């Protein structure tokens, strides 16, 4: 069973469990076995023995053979690590799994533990039988870590019995899985670097815009100061021209107000163009991924699956099936990225349905429980406004998933007489300081889109959660 990191699981009190044995559930059983594996990884052997033996008694009574076998594997590893091989063997006896319904993954782990101990004892005959069993089960396990461990042990066995060809083949399989793992890690690293580059690039653009704004502001302040000095001098020199001065000043105020309004409108237009350009770029990239890369991958899969497999050996069929599976995973990943960049739900459904679908999608792929509520009449908005509202909610939910450590979230949309739209997004996470200047673009994107819609944004956050309220005047 895979060890989970970090070790932040809920430790269950054995005393409480003994008082309610009839209520032992599958979830509780998994939590207990997970606890035992964590203690084994931390080498807290005494604690494992106390938890595992009491849990094993309960599992035998409840007849949970799957969890009972997983716990036997853990106990065998415990006593093996304690240099008690005879006691370790009692938990890996084949009689313990006879005529019991056990998953292929658990059975693979059971035989793999037997193989590791038999190789250490130099029991070559038993090891060979176990390798044959594991070769059958390996196609039914998805754990790259377990496969990697098996091929390494298998290579060691064949080397010991001097069948160096099979040892080489097993070592090649081992290195192939290591390479898959490394390639996956490199893909994640490249993706992360690309994101950082894009964020840095956008930060630089925003910094340039802010610099221009500051320069404009300084120039305006300088003009105002010059005007006031000149005006004061004029008052001293031309006291008799008060009427003309008052008229001039009122005119200048109106002019300054017009300038400020024009500057504000210009900045709003820049922001609108920037967001519009970003949406177009999202759609273009999504279209390229869908029509280009995804199409090519589908053609590659079609070409590969058209190959006649009748003359393939068992190993070649396994490698063939692995290649098809990797292609399916790549196609699904490209499709997922494409849908995130330009969600088809906005094209096919109204705004409320699109947001509902997105909330369901986030809740299905994460441990976050999302409660979506919609009140009032169905809105009819232009596509630009709908896209901006959808992106605001998408950005807020992404921030909750990435940073808040929340277990529940609320997304609520209220409309009043088709005039006002009130959006509420809340979570029960750890909160943050809205006044901090965060490097990420999430909060900045929310604020810029609310500004584009000429709405009001209010954020309240503390260590018990965060509440975001957005009020938009649709008129």
N, C-alpha and C positions, 0 to 999 in steps of 0.2 A: 504493500500500500504506500502511495506517495506521501512523503512528509510535506506538510504545508508550511510556508514561510511568508510573513513572520508568524511567530507562535502566539497568536492572539485569539485563541478559541475559548469557548465557554467551558470551564472545568465543572463537571457534574458531581455533586456530592453523593458518594456511595451510600451513606446512611439513609438519605432521603429515598434513593432508589430501592433499597431493601424494604422500606415501609410501603412501597407501592409497586411491587414486582409485576402485578397484573397489568400495569399501565405502561410497561416498557415498549417503546415504539421503534420503528426503523431509524428515525432521525436520532433518537437517543443512543441507539446501538452504534451508529456511525460516529457520533461524537465521542463515545467511550473508547472506541477502537482508535480514533484519531488521537485522543489523549495518550493512549499507550504508546503509539508510534512516536509521538513527540518526546515523551519521557525516554524512550529508547534512544532517540537521536541525541538527547541531552545527557545520556548515560546515568540517568537517575533510576537505577535498576530496582532498588527497594520499593520505590513508589509504584513501578510497573507491576510488580508481583502482587501488591495489595489490590490495585485496581483491576488487573486482568483476571485474577482467579475468581474474584467475586462476580465480575461481569460474565465470565465463562459459565459459571453455575446458572446464572439467570438465563443466558442464551440457550443452554441445553434444555431448560424447562420450557422456554417459549418456542423451541424448535426453529431457530433461525440458522440453518446450516451454512449459509453464505458468510454471515458475520462470525459464526463459530470457527470456520476455517481460517478467516483472516486473523482472528485472535490467536489461533494455534500457531500460525506462521510467526506472529510477533513473539509469542512465548518461546518458540524454538530458537529464534534469533537471540532472545534474552539469555537463555541458558547456554547457548553456544558462545556468546560473548563472555560469559562467566566461566568459561572452560569447564562446562558440565555437558559434554557431548552426548552421554547416554540419556540424560534427562531431556536434552534438546531433541533427540530422535523420537521420543515418545509422542511429541506433538506433530511429527511429520509422517506418522504411520499411514500407509495407504488405506488401512481399515477405517480411518477417520473420515474418509471421503467416499467410501463405497455406497452406491445406491442413494446418493444425495444430490439434490439439485443445486449445482454450484456454477457460477458464471465462468466463462473461458478466461477472463482476466485474472480472477482469483485463483483458478486452477493453474494458470501459467506461473503465477507468483509462488504457488505451493511447490510445483516441480522445480522451479528455478532455485528456491532455497535448498531443496534436497540436493540438487546438482552441485551447488557451491560447497555444501558440507561433504558430499561424497568425493569430490575432487580433492579436497583437503585431506581426506582419509585414504586417498589413492585407491578407491573402490572403482576401478575402471569399468567393470562389467555393468554395475548399476548405473554408472554415469552415462554409458552408451545408450542404455534403455531410456533414460531420462531425456537425453538429447533428441532421440527419435520422437518422443512424446511432445517435447517443446517445439520441434520443427513443424509439427501438425498444428499446434495451438498458436504459433507466432502470427499467423495471418489474421487471427481473431482478436489480437491485442493492439491497441493504438498507442501504447506508451513507448516512445522512442527510448526512454531511459532503460526500461526493462529489456527492450530488444538489444540495445547496446551492451547491457550486462550479459545477456545470453550469448551473443556472438563472441564476446571476449572470453567467457568461460569455455565455450565450444572450441575456440581456437586453441586454448591451453590444453584441453583434453586431447585433441587430435595430434598436437605436438608431442604430448607425453607418450601416446601410443605409436608415435613415429609415422603417422599418416599425414605427411607434410602438405600434400595437395589440399586435403580437406581443411587442414589448419590454415593454409593460405586463403582458401575461399571464405572461411569464417572470419578471418582477420580483415578481408576485403569488405565483407558485409559490415563489420564493426566500423571500419574507417568511413564507409559510405554513410552510415547513420550519423557519425561524428560530423561529416561534411555537411549533411542536411541541417544538423543543428546549428553549425557555424554559419551556413548560408542564410538561415532564418534570422539569426542574430544580426548578420551584416545587413540584411534587408531592413530590419527595424532601425539600425543605426543610420543607414542612408536616408530613410524616411524622416527620422528625427532631425538630421542635419539639414535636410531640405526645408523642413518646417521652420527651423531656427533661422535659416537664411532668409526665407520669405518674411518672417516676423521682423528681422533686423532691417530688411529693405523697406517695409512699411513704416517702421519706427523712424527711419531716416526721412521718408517723405513727409510724415506728420511733423517731425522736428523742423523741416524746411518751411512748411506752411505756418507753423507757430512763430518761426523767426520773422516771416513776412508780416504776420499780424502784429507782432511786437514793434516792428519798424514803422508800420502804418500808425499804430497807436502813439508811438513816440513823436512821429511827425505831426500828428494832430494836436498832441499836447504842446508841442513847440509853437505851433501856429496860434493856439489859444493864448499861450503866455505872451507871445509877441503882440497879439491883439489887445490884451488887457493893459500891457505897458503903454502901447500907443494910445489906447482909450483914456488911460489916466492922465497922460500928458495933454491930450486933447481937452480933457475937462478943465485942466488948469489954464490952458491957453485960450480956449474958446468957450468960456462959461456962458457967453451970450448965445452960443449956438446949441443950447440944450435940446431944443425941439428936434433939430436935424440929427443930433447924436442919438437921441432915443429911437428915432425912426431907423437909423442905420443899424443900431444894435439889434433891434427886433428882426430886421431883415437878415442880419448875419446869423442870428439864432435859428431862424427857419432854414437857412442855407446849410448850417452845420447839421441840423437834424436830418435834412435830406441826404447829406453826405453819409451820415452814420447809417441811415436806412439803406442806402445803396450798397455800402460796404457789407452790411449784414446780409443783404440779399445776394450779393456776389459770393460771400462765403457759403451761404446756403446752397447756391447753384453749384459751387465747387464740390461741396459735400454730396449733393445729389448726383453729380456726374461721376464722382469717385465710386459711390455705392452702385450706380447703374453699371459702370465699367466692371466692377467686381462681379456683379451678377452675370453679366455677359461672359466674362472669363470663366466663371464657374460652369455655365452652360456649355461653353465651347470645350472645356477640358472634359466634362462629363460625356459630351457627344463623341469626342475623340476616343475616350476610354471604351465607350459602349460600341461604337462602330468600327474602331480601329483595333485596339489590343484585344478586346473581348471577342471580336469577330475572328481575328487571327487565331486566338487560342481555341475557339470552337472548331475552326477548320483543321487545326493541328490534331485536336482530339478525334475528329471524324476520320482523318487520315490514319491515325494510329489504331483506332478501333476497327478499321477496315482490314487490318493485317490478319492473315490466316494464322490462327494460334494452334492448329491441329498438330503441327510438328514441333511445338515448343516443349522443352523439358519443364519439369516442375519448377525448378529455380527460375527459369526464364519467364514462366507464366506469373510467378510471384512478382518478379521485377516489372513485368508488363502491367500487372494490376496496380502496383505501386505508382507507376508513371501516370496511368489514367487517373488515379485518385489525386495525385499532386496537381494534374491539370484541372480537375474539377474544383479543387480548393482555390487555385489561382483564378479561375473564371468567377467563382463566387466572391472572392476578395475584390476583384476589379468591379464587379456589379455593385457591391456594397459601397465602394468609394464613389462610383458614378451616381448612385442614388442619393448619397449624402450631399454631393456637390449641387445637384439639380433634382430635387425630389419630384417624381412624377405625380405624386398625390396632389400637388398644387395645380397641375394641368388638368387632372381628371376629376377633382372633387372641389367643393367649396372650402373656404378657409377653415370653418369649424371642423369639418370632416378630416381635412389634411392635418390639423393640429392634433385631433384625436388619434389618428393613425400614428403620428410621430411619437406621441406619449406612449402608446401601446408598444411601439417598436423599442423605445428606450427601456421600458419596464421589462420587456421580454428578454433583453440582452444584458440586463444588469440586475443587481439585487435591490434596486431602488423601486419602491412602490409609489406609483403616480396616480393621484386622484384628479381626473379632469372633469370640470363642471362648466356648463354654458347656460346662461340665462338671457332672456330677452329674445327679440325677433332676429331672424336670420339676416345677416348683413350682405349687402351687395356693394362691393368695393372694386376699384380698378386694380389691375394685376400688380402694379408697382406698390400700392399700399398693402395689398395682401402679402406680397413677398416680404416687405419690410417687417410687418407684424410677425409673420412666420419665422423670419430670421432672428427677431428679438427673443421669441420663446425658445427657438432652437439653441441660441447662444446661452441663454439662462440655464436651460436644462443641462447643456454640456458642462457648464461651470459647476453645477450641483454634482454631477457624476464624477468630475475630475477632482474637485477640491473640497467639497463640503463634508464628506463622510456621512451623508444623511441616509436614513432608512426609508423616509417617506417624504413625498413632495405633493404640493397642490398647484394645479394650473386652473385658473378661473377666468372666464370671459363674461362680462356683463355689458349689455347695450341698453340705453335709455332713450326711447322715442327716436331711435335712429340718429341721434345727435351726438351723444357721448359714448365712447368705448372705454371701459375700465378693465385693465388686465392686471390680475394678481398672481404672483408666483411666489410660493413659500416653501421652505424646507426645514427639517429639524436637525440640521448639521451643526458644525462647530462655529459657523459664522466667520466674518472678516470685517476689517475696517474699511468702509466705503471711501474714506478720505485719503487712504494711502494711494500712492502713485505706483500701481502694479505694472509690471513689464508686459504682461499678456494683453492680447487685443480683445478678449471677451467682453469686459466691462466697457471698454472704449467703443466697441462696435454697437453695444446696446444703446449707449448714450447718443452716439452719432445718428442712429436710426430713429430714436425718439425725437431728437432735434429736427431731423428731416421731416417727420410727421407733425412738427410743431406741438408736441405733447409735453406733459409734465411727468418727470421721473422722480420717485421717492424711494430711497433704499434705507431700510432699518435692519441692523444686524447685531447680534451678540452671540455669546457662547451657547445659546439654546436654539439658534436657528437664524434664518434670514427671510425678510419679507420685501418683495419688490412690487411697487404699485405704479402703474402707468396709466395716465388719463389723457385720452386723445379726443379733441373736438373734431368730429367728422365734418362739420360745416366750414 
